[in-house]
């Protein structure tokens, strides 16, 4: 259970699972800052400026925590996966290098934005959100390109057992990149929109039906209604890509054991590997083959078509995939409900049942992202670099990694509790309203 490889995987997985939340917020929240301050400039309503100020504080706190967790990840590559780094470092070093520039660009403009209230003219201050949005996206692009390369390694050759003739640009722009990046970026916008809408819907359930809370819900659900349908489309395109280029992962996602022509589309279901079948699923005949290959009678290779030691865990791939897909359609449904009611009543005044739904799905966007990451990583196993390097070959040979796993688990728990405390303190009113004297200083009073 606590051997070196499993401990390394668990520690890296925990670190990534923790960091991905902050990466998601780092991509999604700047868009809301852009929208809120833009509405302030257009309408002159101070509640939009107050939103931007409060959200900027949240962005700063989460950016700082994300920077800490991201720094640990950078060191973890060398600490936990030295063999992988030795092989891959010269191939995918470029995107990690460029991600540093994107990170510092985002940090610079976020600092200017936070401390720039009353120092820049309103339009110039608002425009500073644009490089924050771009830099955050660029940071995600470069990191996802490295993960895409692990799924579709290219841009190098093996000569006498060594990596040679490296083309770092080709490696960075690998075939998996567009599917992973677009799907991931849209997921960040959807998750951020749901989180904001859910938070303020909960406030409305507690009795505060102010225009401030209503419009915050509108901004959050604006992101969801735009990007959630696109998320479903890009998810379909990603699955098609996997059907062609990572057929083992696709078979595990679908719970398909036998090679068949005209595979059904499965909704739910429980895999039974010993019996080579998935039971209790709702099956739509031949639709799975059509969605994957645009042919109702197309052949889909099942897990049994591959060597046993090259097949991913069907449980750790199928269930997260089903949860992710189910949540994606749930988000589309909730967005349709919210905006359908707004169009029907011609006002923004969601009832209690709709508010309960918004509050209930508020955190599920992050759950969907974690499930998508599970599919990506568990579905690639047993490879750390697909069909090039097995996971056990990339891990450190050193013993005792389980001790680090325990220590960092405690550290992450403490960090989460501290972060929750800081955000709770901030949201209890430490930010002044626009009507109050701000001593012509930045939002922190510095």
NORVENCOR-V185136 format. One record per residue. N is the residue number from 0. RES is the residue in three letters. SS is DSSP state (alpha for helix, beta for strand, coil for the rest). PHI is phi in whole degrees, 0 to 359 (NA if undefined). OMEGA is omega in radians with two decimals (none if undefined). Layout:
n=N res=RES ss=SS phi=PHI omega=OMEGA
n=N res=RES ss=SS phi=PHI omega=OMEGA
//
This chain:
n=0 res=UNK ss=coil phi=NA omega=-3.08
n=1 res=UNK ss=coil phi=251 omega=3.05
n=2 res=UNK ss=coil phi=289 omega=-3.01
n=3 res=UNK ss=alpha phi=300 omega=-3.07
n=4 res=UNK ss=alpha phi=295 omega=-3.13
n=5 res=UNK ss=alpha phi=294 omega=3.09
n=6 res=UNK ss=alpha phi=294 omega=3.11
n=7 res=UNK ss=alpha phi=296 omega=3.12
n=8 res=UNK ss=alpha phi=296 omega=-3.12
n=9 res=UNK ss=alpha phi=295 omega=-3.13
n=10 res=UNK ss=alpha phi=294 omega=3.12
n=11 res=UNK ss=alpha phi=294 omega=3.13
n=12 res=UNK ss=alpha phi=296 omega=3.11
n=13 res=UNK ss=alpha phi=297 omega=-3.13
n=14 res=UNK ss=alpha phi=296 omega=3.13
n=15 res=UNK ss=alpha phi=292 omega=3.12
n=16 res=UNK ss=alpha phi=298 omega=3.08
n=17 res=UNK ss=alpha phi=288 omega=-3.05
n=18 res=UNK ss=alpha phi=291 omega=-3.06
n=19 res=UNK ss=alpha phi=297 omega=3.09
n=20 res=UNK ss=alpha phi=295 omega=-3.12
n=21 res=UNK ss=alpha phi=287 omega=3.06
n=22 res=UNK ss=alpha phi=296 omega=3.11
n=23 res=UNK ss=alpha phi=297 omega=3.13
n=24 res=UNK ss=alpha phi=295 omega=3.12
n=25 res=UNK ss=alpha phi=298 omega=3.10
n=26 res=UNK ss=alpha phi=276 omega=-3.01
n=27 res=UNK ss=alpha phi=277 omega=-3.04
n=28 res=UNK ss=alpha phi=294 omega=3.11
n=29 res=UNK ss=alpha phi=303 omega=3.11
n=30 res=UNK ss=alpha phi=295 omega=3.10
n=31 res=UNK ss=alpha phi=289 omega=3.03
n=32 res=UNK ss=alpha phi=298 omega=3.11
n=33 res=UNK ss=alpha phi=301 omega=-3.09
n=34 res=UNK ss=alpha phi=291 omega=-3.07
n=35 res=UNK ss=alpha phi=295 omega=-3.12
n=36 res=UNK ss=alpha phi=290 omega=3.05
n=37 res=UNK ss=alpha phi=298 omega=3.08
n=38 res=UNK ss=alpha phi=294 omega=3.08
n=39 res=UNK ss=alpha phi=298 omega=3.14
n=40 res=UNK ss=alpha phi=295 omega=-3.08
n=41 res=UNK ss=alpha phi=281 omega=-3.03
n=42 res=UNK ss=alpha phi=259 omega=-3.06
n=43 res=UNK ss=coil phi=77 omega=-3.12
n=44 res=UNK ss=coil phi=280 omega=-3.02
n=45 res=UNK ss=alpha phi=290 omega=-3.14
n=46 res=UNK ss=alpha phi=295 omega=3.10
n=47 res=UNK ss=alpha phi=290 omega=3.07
n=48 res=UNK ss=alpha phi=294 omega=3.12
n=49 res=UNK ss=alpha phi=296 omega=3.06
n=50 res=UNK ss=alpha phi=303 omega=-3.09
n=51 res=UNK ss=alpha phi=300 omega=-3.13
n=52 res=UNK ss=alpha phi=293 omega=-3.13
n=53 res=UNK ss=alpha phi=293 omega=-3.14
n=54 res=UNK ss=alpha phi=292 omega=3.10
n=55 res=UNK ss=alpha phi=295 omega=3.08
n=56 res=UNK ss=alpha phi=296 omega=3.10
n=57 res=UNK ss=alpha phi=300 omega=3.14
n=58 res=UNK ss=alpha phi=301 omega=-3.12
n=59 res=UNK ss=alpha phi=295 omega=-3.13
n=60 res=UNK ss=alpha phi=296 omega=-3.10
n=61 res=UNK ss=alpha phi=290 omega=3.08
n=62 res=UNK ss=alpha phi=297 omega=3.14
n=63 res=UNK ss=alpha phi=296 omega=3.13
n=64 res=UNK ss=alpha phi=293 omega=3.10
n=65 res=UNK ss=alpha phi=297 omega=3.11
n=66 res=UNK ss=alpha phi=295 omega=3.12
n=67 res=UNK ss=alpha phi=295 omega=-3.11
n=68 res=UNK ss=alpha phi=292 omega=3.09
n=69 res=UNK ss=alpha phi=291 omega=3.10
n=70 res=UNK ss=alpha phi=296 omega=3.09
n=71 res=UNK ss=alpha phi=298 omega=3.13
n=72 res=UNK ss=alpha phi=299 omega=-3.14
n=73 res=UNK ss=alpha phi=300 omega=3.13
n=74 res=UNK ss=alpha phi=287 omega=-3.10
n=75 res=UNK ss=alpha phi=295 omega=3.14
n=76 res=UNK ss=alpha phi=302 omega=-3.14
n=77 res=UNK ss=alpha phi=286 omega=-3.09
n=78 res=UNK ss=alpha phi=287 omega=-3.01
n=79 res=UNK ss=alpha phi=262 omega=-3.02
n=80 res=UNK ss=coil phi=229 omega=-3.07
n=81 res=UNK ss=alpha phi=295 omega=3.13
n=82 res=UNK ss=alpha phi=292 omega=3.06
n=83 res=UNK ss=alpha phi=297 omega=3.14
n=84 res=UNK ss=alpha phi=296 omega=-3.14
n=85 res=UNK ss=alpha phi=298 omega=-3.13
n=86 res=UNK ss=alpha phi=280 omega=-2.94
n=87 res=UNK ss=alpha phi=265 omega=-3.00
n=88 res=UNK ss=alpha phi=304 omega=-3.12
n=89 res=UNK ss=alpha phi=286 omega=-3.12
n=90 res=UNK ss=alpha phi=267 omega=-3.07
n=91 res=UNK ss=alpha phi=247 omega=3.07
n=92 res=UNK ss=alpha phi=293 omega=-3.09
n=93 res=UNK ss=alpha phi=301 omega=-3.14
n=94 res=UNK ss=alpha phi=297 omega=3.07
n=95 res=UNK ss=alpha phi=294 omega=3.10
n=96 res=UNK ss=alpha phi=297 omega=-3.12
n=97 res=UNK ss=alpha phi=290 omega=3.11
n=98 res=UNK ss=alpha phi=298 omega=3.08
n=99 res=UNK ss=alpha phi=299 omega=3.11
n=100 res=UNK ss=alpha phi=295 omega=3.12
n=101 res=UNK ss=alpha phi=296 omega=3.14
n=102 res=UNK ss=alpha phi=299 omega=-3.11
n=103 res=UNK ss=alpha phi=290 omega=3.05
n=104 res=UNK ss=alpha phi=297 omega=3.10
n=105 res=UNK ss=alpha phi=298 omega=-3.13
n=106 res=UNK ss=alpha phi=297 omega=-3.12
n=107 res=UNK ss=alpha phi=297 omega=-3.08
n=108 res=UNK ss=alpha phi=287 omega=3.05
n=109 res=UNK ss=alpha phi=294 omega=3.07
n=110 res=UNK ss=alpha phi=297 omega=3.09
n=111 res=UNK ss=alpha phi=299 omega=-3.12
n=112 res=UNK ss=alpha phi=293 omega=-3.07
n=113 res=UNK ss=alpha phi=293 omega=-3.09
n=114 res=UNK ss=alpha phi=267 omega=-3.07
n=115 res=UNK ss=coil phi=264 omega=3.08
n=116 res=UNK ss=coil phi=300 omega=3.13
n=117 res=UNK ss=coil phi=69 omega=3.09
n=118 res=UNK ss=coil phi=247 omega=3.05
n=119 res=UNK ss=coil phi=249 omega=3.04
n=120 res=UNK ss=coil phi=291 omega=-2.98
n=121 res=UNK ss=alpha phi=305 omega=-3.12
n=122 res=UNK ss=alpha phi=292 omega=3.13
n=123 res=UNK ss=alpha phi=297 omega=3.12
n=124 res=UNK ss=alpha phi=296 omega=3.11
n=125 res=UNK ss=alpha phi=297 omega=-3.11
n=126 res=UNK ss=alpha phi=295 omega=3.11
n=127 res=UNK ss=alpha phi=292 omega=3.08
n=128 res=UNK ss=alpha phi=290 omega=-3.08
n=129 res=UNK ss=alpha phi=295 omega=3.08
n=130 res=UNK ss=alpha phi=297 omega=3.07
n=131 res=UNK ss=alpha phi=294 omega=3.12
n=132 res=UNK ss=alpha phi=299 omega=-3.09
n=133 res=UNK ss=alpha phi=293 omega=-3.12
n=134 res=UNK ss=alpha phi=296 omega=3.12
n=135 res=UNK ss=alpha phi=296 omega=3.09
n=136 res=UNK ss=alpha phi=296 omega=-3.14
n=137 res=UNK ss=alpha phi=297 omega=3.11
n=138 res=UNK ss=alpha phi=300 omega=3.08
n=139 res=UNK ss=alpha phi=296 omega=3.14
n=140 res=UNK ss=alpha phi=300 omega=-3.07
n=141 res=UNK ss=alpha phi=291 omega=3.13
n=142 res=UNK ss=alpha phi=291 omega=-3.14
n=143 res=UNK ss=alpha phi=293 omega=3.11
n=144 res=UNK ss=alpha phi=297 omega=3.09
n=145 res=UNK ss=alpha phi=294 omega=3.10
n=146 res=UNK ss=alpha phi=294 omega=3.10
n=147 res=UNK ss=alpha phi=299 omega=3.11
n=148 res=UNK ss=alpha phi=295 omega=3.10
n=149 res=UNK ss=alpha phi=296 omega=3.11
n=150 res=UNK ss=alpha phi=273 omega=3.13
n=151 res=UNK ss=coil phi=222 omega=-3.06
n=152 res=UNK ss=coil phi=293 omega=3.09
n=153 res=UNK ss=coil phi=203 omega=3.13
n=154 res=UNK ss=coil phi=89 omega=3.13
n=155 res=UNK ss=coil phi=199 omega=3.04
n=156 res=UNK ss=beta phi=226 omega=3.05
n=157 res=UNK ss=beta phi=255 omega=3.13
n=158 res=UNK ss=beta phi=238 omega=-3.12
n=159 res=UNK ss=coil phi=55 omega=3.09
n=160 res=UNK ss=coil phi=78 omega=-3.11
n=161 res=UNK ss=beta phi=240 omega=3.08
n=162 res=UNK ss=beta phi=290 omega=-3.11
n=163 res=UNK ss=beta phi=212 omega=3.09
n=164 res=UNK ss=coil phi=51 omega=-3.07
n=165 res=UNK ss=coil phi=285 omega=2.99
n=166 res=UNK ss=coil phi=242 omega=-3.02
n=167 res=UNK ss=alpha phi=296 omega=3.12
n=168 res=UNK ss=alpha phi=291 omega=3.09
n=169 res=UNK ss=alpha phi=297 omega=3.11
n=170 res=UNK ss=alpha phi=295 omega=-3.11
n=171 res=UNK ss=alpha phi=292 omega=-3.14
n=172 res=UNK ss=coil phi=265 omega=-3.13
n=173 res=UNK ss=coil phi=287 omega=-3.05
n=174 res=UNK ss=coil phi=295 omega=-3.11
n=175 res=UNK ss=coil phi=279 omega=-3.01
n=176 res=UNK ss=alpha phi=303 omega=-3.06
n=177 res=UNK ss=alpha phi=300 omega=-3.13
n=178 res=UNK ss=alpha phi=291 omega=-3.11
n=179 res=UNK ss=alpha phi=293 omega=-3.05
n=180 res=UNK ss=alpha phi=291 omega=-3.11
n=181 res=UNK ss=alpha phi=298 omega=3.13
n=182 res=UNK ss=alpha phi=297 omega=-3.13
n=183 res=UNK ss=alpha phi=291 omega=3.14
n=184 res=UNK ss=alpha phi=295 omega=3.10
n=185 res=UNK ss=alpha phi=298 omega=3.12
n=186 res=UNK ss=alpha phi=299 omega=3.13
n=187 res=UNK ss=alpha phi=296 omega=3.14
n=188 res=UNK ss=alpha phi=293 omega=3.13
n=189 res=UNK ss=alpha phi=295 omega=-3.12
n=190 res=UNK ss=alpha phi=298 omega=-3.14
n=191 res=UNK ss=alpha phi=292 omega=3.11
n=192 res=UNK ss=alpha phi=297 omega=3.11
n=193 res=UNK ss=alpha phi=296 omega=-3.12
n=194 res=UNK ss=alpha phi=297 omega=3.14
n=195 res=UNK ss=alpha phi=294 omega=3.13
n=196 res=UNK ss=alpha phi=299 omega=-3.13
n=197 res=UNK ss=alpha phi=294 omega=-3.14
n=198 res=UNK ss=alpha phi=297 omega=-3.07
n=199 res=UNK ss=alpha phi=281 omega=3.00
n=200 res=UNK ss=alpha phi=295 omega=3.08
n=201 res=UNK ss=alpha phi=297 omega=3.09
n=202 res=UNK ss=alpha phi=298 omega=3.11
n=203 res=UNK ss=alpha phi=292 omega=3.09
n=204 res=UNK ss=alpha phi=297 omega=3.12
n=205 res=UNK ss=coil phi=277 omega=3.02
n=206 res=UNK ss=coil phi=112 omega=-3.13
n=207 res=UNK ss=coil phi=266 omega=-3.14
n=208 res=UNK ss=coil phi=260 omega=3.14
n=209 res=UNK ss=coil phi=291 omega=3.07
n=210 res=UNK ss=alpha phi=299 omega=3.12
n=211 res=UNK ss=alpha phi=302 omega=-3.13
n=212 res=UNK ss=alpha phi=294 omega=3.14
n=213 res=UNK ss=alpha phi=299 omega=-3.09
n=214 res=UNK ss=alpha phi=287 omega=3.04
n=215 res=UNK ss=alpha phi=295 omega=3.07
n=216 res=UNK ss=alpha phi=297 omega=3.14
n=217 res=UNK ss=alpha phi=299 omega=3.14
n=218 res=UNK ss=alpha phi=297 omega=3.12
n=219 res=UNK ss=alpha phi=298 omega=-3.12
n=220 res=UNK ss=alpha phi=288 omega=3.02
n=221 res=UNK ss=alpha phi=297 omega=3.07
n=222 res=UNK ss=alpha phi=297 omega=-3.07
n=223 res=UNK ss=alpha phi=294 omega=-3.07
n=224 res=UNK ss=alpha phi=291 omega=3.11
n=225 res=UNK ss=alpha phi=281 omega=-2.92
n=226 res=UNK ss=alpha phi=262 omega=-3.12
n=227 res=UNK ss=alpha phi=297 omega=3.08
n=228 res=UNK ss=alpha phi=298 omega=3.09
n=229 res=UNK ss=alpha phi=296 omega=3.12
n=230 res=UNK ss=alpha phi=297 omega=3.11
n=231 res=UNK ss=alpha phi=296 omega=-3.13
n=232 res=UNK ss=alpha phi=296 omega=-3.13
n=233 res=UNK ss=alpha phi=292 omega=3.05
n=234 res=UNK ss=alpha phi=296 omega=3.09
n=235 res=UNK ss=alpha phi=296 omega=3.12
n=236 res=UNK ss=alpha phi=296 omega=3.13
n=237 res=UNK ss=alpha phi=295 omega=3.13
n=238 res=UNK ss=alpha phi=296 omega=3.10
n=239 res=UNK ss=alpha phi=297 omega=3.11
n=240 res=UNK ss=alpha phi=300 omega=-3.13
n=241 res=UNK ss=alpha phi=294 omega=3.12
n=242 res=UNK ss=alpha phi=300 omega=3.14
n=243 res=UNK ss=alpha phi=272 omega=-2.92
n=244 res=UNK ss=alpha phi=252 omega=3.03
n=245 res=UNK ss=coil phi=224 omega=-3.00
n=246 res=UNK ss=alpha phi=297 omega=3.10
n=247 res=UNK ss=alpha phi=295 omega=3.12
n=248 res=UNK ss=alpha phi=296 omega=-3.13
n=249 res=UNK ss=alpha phi=298 omega=3.13
n=250 res=UNK ss=alpha phi=297 omega=3.11
n=251 res=UNK ss=alpha phi=292 omega=3.09
n=252 res=UNK ss=alpha phi=302 omega=-3.08
n=253 res=UNK ss=alpha phi=273 omega=-3.08
n=254 res=UNK ss=coil phi=66 omega=-3.10
n=255 res=UNK ss=coil phi=260 omega=-3.10
n=256 res=UNK ss=coil phi=264 omega=-3.08
n=257 res=UNK ss=coil phi=261 omega=3.04
n=258 res=UNK ss=coil phi=285 omega=-3.06
n=259 res=UNK ss=beta phi=221 omega=2.95
n=260 res=UNK ss=beta phi=257 omega=-3.09
n=261 res=UNK ss=coil phi=79 omega=-3.14
n=262 res=UNK ss=coil phi=292 omega=3.10
n=263 res=UNK ss=coil phi=285 omega=2.96
n=264 res=UNK ss=beta phi=274 omega=-3.12
n=265 res=UNK ss=beta phi=258 omega=3.02
n=266 res=UNK ss=beta phi=246 omega=-3.08
n=267 res=UNK ss=beta phi=79 omega=3.13
n=268 res=UNK ss=beta phi=100 omega=3.12
n=269 res=UNK ss=beta phi=239 omega=3.12
n=270 res=UNK ss=beta phi=288 omega=3.02
n=271 res=UNK ss=beta phi=235 omega=-3.04
n=272 res=UNK ss=alpha phi=301 omega=-3.12
n=273 res=UNK ss=alpha phi=295 omega=-3.14
n=274 res=UNK ss=alpha phi=258 omega=3.12
n=275 res=UNK ss=coil phi=56 omega=3.09
n=276 res=UNK ss=beta phi=204 omega=3.06
n=277 res=UNK ss=beta phi=247 omega=-3.06
n=278 res=UNK ss=beta phi=253 omega=3.02
n=279 res=UNK ss=beta phi=66 omega=3.09
n=280 res=UNK ss=beta phi=265 omega=2.92
n=281 res=UNK ss=beta phi=277 omega=-3.05
n=282 res=UNK ss=beta phi=244 omega=3.05
n=283 res=UNK ss=beta phi=253 omega=-2.99
n=284 res=UNK ss=coil phi=306 omega=3.00
n=285 res=UNK ss=coil phi=65 omega=-3.07
n=286 res=UNK ss=alpha phi=290 omega=3.11
n=287 res=UNK ss=alpha phi=298 omega=3.10
n=288 res=UNK ss=alpha phi=296 omega=-3.12
n=289 res=UNK ss=alpha phi=293 omega=-3.14
n=290 res=UNK ss=alpha phi=295 omega=-3.10
n=291 res=UNK ss=alpha phi=277 omega=-3.00
n=292 res=UNK ss=alpha phi=233 omega=-3.13
n=293 res=UNK ss=coil phi=59 omega=3.13
n=294 res=UNK ss=coil phi=210 omega=-3.09
n=295 res=UNK ss=coil phi=298 omega=-3.09
n=296 res=UNK ss=coil phi=252 omega=-3.12
n=297 res=UNK ss=coil phi=295 omega=3.12
n=298 res=UNK ss=beta phi=279 omega=3.07
n=299 res=UNK ss=beta phi=241 omega=3.14
n=300 res=UNK ss=coil phi=285 omega=3.11
n=301 res=UNK ss=coil phi=270 omega=-3.12
n=302 res=UNK ss=alpha phi=299 omega=-3.12
n=303 res=UNK ss=alpha phi=290 omega=3.13
n=304 res=UNK ss=alpha phi=278 omega=-3.08
n=305 res=UNK ss=coil phi=243 omega=3.09
n=306 res=UNK ss=coil phi=303 omega=-3.09
n=307 res=UNK ss=alpha phi=302 omega=-3.09
n=308 res=UNK ss=alpha phi=275 omega=3.09
n=309 res=UNK ss=alpha phi=239 omega=-3.08
n=310 res=UNK ss=coil phi=256 omega=3.10
n=311 res=UNK ss=coil phi=288 omega=3.09
n=312 res=UNK ss=coil phi=293 omega=-3.12
n=313 res=UNK ss=alpha phi=291 omega=3.13
n=314 res=UNK ss=alpha phi=291 omega=-3.07
n=315 res=UNK ss=alpha phi=282 omega=3.10
n=316 res=UNK ss=alpha phi=249 omega=-3.07
n=317 res=UNK ss=alpha phi=293 omega=-3.08
n=318 res=UNK ss=alpha phi=295 omega=3.07
n=319 res=UNK ss=alpha phi=300 omega=3.12
n=320 res=UNK ss=alpha phi=297 omega=3.14
n=321 res=UNK ss=alpha phi=296 omega=3.12
n=322 res=UNK ss=alpha phi=296 omega=-3.14
n=323 res=UNK ss=alpha phi=301 omega=-3.12
n=324 res=UNK ss=alpha phi=296 omega=3.13
n=325 res=UNK ss=alpha phi=300 omega=3.12
n=326 res=UNK ss=alpha phi=294 omega=3.13
n=327 res=UNK ss=alpha phi=301 omega=3.11
n=328 res=UNK ss=alpha phi=289 omega=3.06
n=329 res=UNK ss=alpha phi=298 omega=-3.13
n=330 res=UNK ss=alpha phi=296 omega=3.09
n=331 res=UNK ss=alpha phi=299 omega=-3.14
n=332 res=UNK ss=alpha phi=296 omega=3.14
n=333 res=UNK ss=alpha phi=294 omega=3.10
n=334 res=UNK ss=alpha phi=297 omega=3.10
n=335 res=UNK ss=alpha phi=297 omega=3.10
n=336 res=UNK ss=alpha phi=298 omega=-3.10
n=337 res=UNK ss=alpha phi=299 omega=-3.06
n=338 res=UNK ss=alpha phi=285 omega=3.04
n=339 res=UNK ss=alpha phi=296 omega=3.10
n=340 res=UNK ss=alpha phi=294 omega=3.11
n=341 res=UNK ss=alpha phi=297 omega=3.13
n=342 res=UNK ss=alpha phi=290 omega=-3.11
n=343 res=UNK ss=alpha phi=292 omega=-3.10
n=344 res=UNK ss=alpha phi=268 omega=-3.12
n=345 res=UNK ss=coil phi=59 omega=3.05
n=346 res=UNK ss=coil phi=199 omega=3.09
n=347 res=UNK ss=coil phi=260 omega=3.13
n=348 res=UNK ss=coil phi=205 omega=-3.05
n=349 res=UNK ss=coil phi=298 omega=3.11
n=350 res=UNK ss=coil phi=285 omega=-3.06
n=351 res=UNK ss=alpha phi=297 omega=-3.11
n=352 res=UNK ss=alpha phi=296 omega=3.12
n=353 res=UNK ss=alpha phi=293 omega=3.10
n=354 res=UNK ss=alpha phi=297 omega=3.08
n=355 res=UNK ss=alpha phi=298 omega=3.11
n=356 res=UNK ss=alpha phi=295 omega=3.13
n=357 res=UNK ss=alpha phi=296 omega=3.12
n=358 res=UNK ss=alpha phi=295 omega=-3.12
n=359 res=UNK ss=alpha phi=291 omega=-3.11
n=360 res=UNK ss=alpha phi=265 omega=-3.03
n=361 res=UNK ss=coil phi=306 omega=-3.11
n=362 res=UNK ss=coil phi=264 omega=-3.02
n=363 res=UNK ss=alpha phi=286 omega=3.06
n=364 res=UNK ss=alpha phi=298 omega=3.11
n=365 res=UNK ss=alpha phi=289 omega=3.06
n=366 res=UNK ss=alpha phi=298 omega=3.13
n=367 res=UNK ss=alpha phi=298 omega=3.12
n=368 res=UNK ss=alpha phi=294 omega=3.11
n=369 res=UNK ss=alpha phi=298 omega=3.12
n=370 res=UNK ss=alpha phi=295 omega=3.09
n=371 res=UNK ss=alpha phi=296 omega=3.09
n=372 res=UNK ss=alpha phi=293 omega=3.07
n=373 res=UNK ss=alpha phi=301 omega=-3.14
n=374 res=UNK ss=alpha phi=299 omega=-3.12
n=375 res=UNK ss=alpha phi=299 omega=-3.02
n=376 res=UNK ss=alpha phi=276 omega=3.14
n=377 res=UNK ss=alpha phi=292 omega=-3.14
n=378 res=UNK ss=coil phi=289 omega=3.12
n=379 res=UNK ss=coil phi=273 omega=-3.10
n=380 res=UNK ss=coil phi=300 omega=0.22
n=381 res=UNK ss=coil phi=268 omega=-3.08
n=382 res=UNK ss=beta phi=255 omega=2.93
n=383 res=UNK ss=beta phi=273 omega=2.92
n=384 res=UNK ss=beta phi=237 omega=-2.93
n=385 res=UNK ss=coil phi=305 omega=3.10
n=386 res=UNK ss=coil phi=59 omega=3.10
n=387 res=UNK ss=coil phi=237 omega=-3.10
n=388 res=UNK ss=beta phi=225 omega=3.10
n=389 res=UNK ss=beta phi=284 omega=-3.05
n=390 res=UNK ss=alpha phi=300 omega=-3.12
n=391 res=UNK ss=alpha phi=294 omega=3.12
n=392 res=UNK ss=alpha phi=283 omega=-3.12
n=393 res=UNK ss=alpha phi=271 omega=-3.04
n=394 res=UNK ss=coil phi=281 omega=3.10
n=395 res=UNK ss=coil phi=294 omega=3.07
n=396 res=UNK ss=coil phi=277 omega=-3.07
n=397 res=UNK ss=coil phi=287 omega=3.10
n=398 res=UNK ss=coil phi=269 omega=3.02
n=399 res=UNK ss=coil phi=86 omega=3.13
n=400 res=UNK ss=alpha phi=296 omega=-3.13
n=401 res=UNK ss=alpha phi=298 omega=3.09
n=402 res=UNK ss=alpha phi=294 omega=3.07
n=403 res=UNK ss=alpha phi=298 omega=3.11
n=404 res=UNK ss=alpha phi=301 omega=3.14
n=405 res=UNK ss=alpha phi=294 omega=-3.10
n=406 res=UNK ss=alpha phi=297 omega=-3.11
n=407 res=UNK ss=alpha phi=287 omega=3.03
n=408 res=UNK ss=alpha phi=298 omega=3.10
n=409 res=UNK ss=alpha phi=295 omega=3.13
n=410 res=UNK ss=alpha phi=296 omega=-3.14
n=411 res=UNK ss=alpha phi=292 omega=3.07
n=412 res=UNK ss=alpha phi=297 omega=3.13
n=413 res=UNK ss=alpha phi=297 omega=-3.14
n=414 res=UNK ss=alpha phi=297 omega=3.13
n=415 res=UNK ss=alpha phi=294 omega=3.12
n=416 res=UNK ss=alpha phi=296 omega=3.12
n=417 res=UNK ss=alpha phi=297 omega=3.13
n=418 res=UNK ss=alpha phi=297 omega=3.12
n=419 res=UNK ss=alpha phi=300 omega=3.12
n=420 res=UNK ss=alpha phi=295 omega=3.14
n=421 res=UNK ss=alpha phi=296 omega=-3.13
n=422 res=UNK ss=alpha phi=293 omega=3.10
n=423 res=UNK ss=alpha phi=296 omega=3.09
n=424 res=UNK ss=alpha phi=299 omega=-3.12
n=425 res=UNK ss=alpha phi=295 omega=-3.07
n=426 res=UNK ss=alpha phi=283 omega=3.11
n=427 res=UNK ss=alpha phi=276 omega=3.00
n=428 res=UNK ss=alpha phi=117 omega=-3.14
n=429 res=UNK ss=alpha phi=289 omega=3.08
n=430 res=UNK ss=coil phi=274 omega=-3.13
n=431 res=UNK ss=coil phi=282 omega=3.08
n=432 res=UNK ss=coil phi=282 omega=-3.13
n=433 res=UNK ss=coil phi=296 omega=-3.11
n=434 res=UNK ss=coil phi=281 omega=-3.09
n=435 res=UNK ss=coil phi=274 omega=3.09
n=436 res=UNK ss=coil phi=290 omega=-3.14
n=437 res=UNK ss=coil phi=252 omega=3.08
n=438 res=UNK ss=coil phi=52 omega=3.10
n=439 res=UNK ss=coil phi=56 omega=-3.13
n=440 res=UNK ss=coil phi=243 omega=3.07
n=441 res=UNK ss=coil phi=291 omega=-3.01
n=442 res=UNK ss=coil phi=295 omega=3.13
n=443 res=UNK ss=coil phi=271 omega=3.14
n=444 res=UNK ss=coil phi=75 omega=-3.09
n=445 res=UNK ss=coil phi=278 omega=none
//
